[in-house]
């Protein structure tokens, strides 16, 4: 093991979630004052059991902690406590596609009208109707299958990704978001208190394992559809950028069934977004701008 590399990863993860060195020391429950500093500066290599505790705390594997690179991982820029920005973020993260030509397709128009009613309900923080969901999804599906309307394919991805994203949010995180909204707590406190947990919290580990199992079952059911829709969009010069964007979003939202930890998949997704930015991808640019990432990088992209 490279002590400096391990130390850099520990520091990067700690900073990404807004924790102090005492916060991390308390979470792993082992060591004295200055222990985390010794780890982060590469002066001391954590013992195997400590590595496991740190990895569990930050939701990565030990191998990822030892050999990975989390230098570009960041979450604190997400405007979780700003309702207006979160609405904008939701709109940008899941693009709703509508063009004049698509509206000439009656099936697309029917699906779009129902989708807009759903979006309005979501913005007003009320449950959308199951009828609107069914009408919109089925209309888009028929529009794509029968008429080949690619805008319908794009909006089918909107449905699939929103449902998938909801499966990545734990009950603990939902409670934290409600508290953040009512009490205006900081993003730092949210991640510390409602995303990260002590490494020996067995109840949380069981809940997390069950949630991942349900998510993977969902992914198995929709993965072929995702690939098909992405291939159709990628074959079109008009929607190729959108296909690339959704391909990156799959990793950013951990909608991939692989052996990597969620935080590693998020790091991969973020790097993919930065790469898309280099190729002038407007969807990636909009998302990164709303997430308050460095303006100079966004402008250069």
Secondary structure as UniProt FT lines:
FT   HELIX           3..16
FT   TURN            17..18
FT   HELIX           21..28
FT   TURN            33..34
FT   HELIX           35..40
FT   TURN            41..42
FT   HELIX           48..57
FT   TURN            58..59
FT   HELIX           62..67
FT   TURN            71..72
FT   TURN            76..77
FT   TURN            80..81
FT   HELIX           83..93
FT   HELIX           100..103
FT   HELIX           106..123
FT   TURN            124..125
FT   HELIX           130..147
FT   HELIX           150..166
FT   TURN            167..168
FT   HELIX           171..183
FT   HELIX           187..190
FT   HELIX           191..195
FT   TURN            199..200
FT   HELIX           202..234
FT   TURN            237..239
FT   HELIX           240..252
FT   TURN            253..254
FT   HELIX           262..278
FT   TURN            279..280
FT   HELIX           282..290
FT   TURN            291..292
FT   HELIX           295..300
//
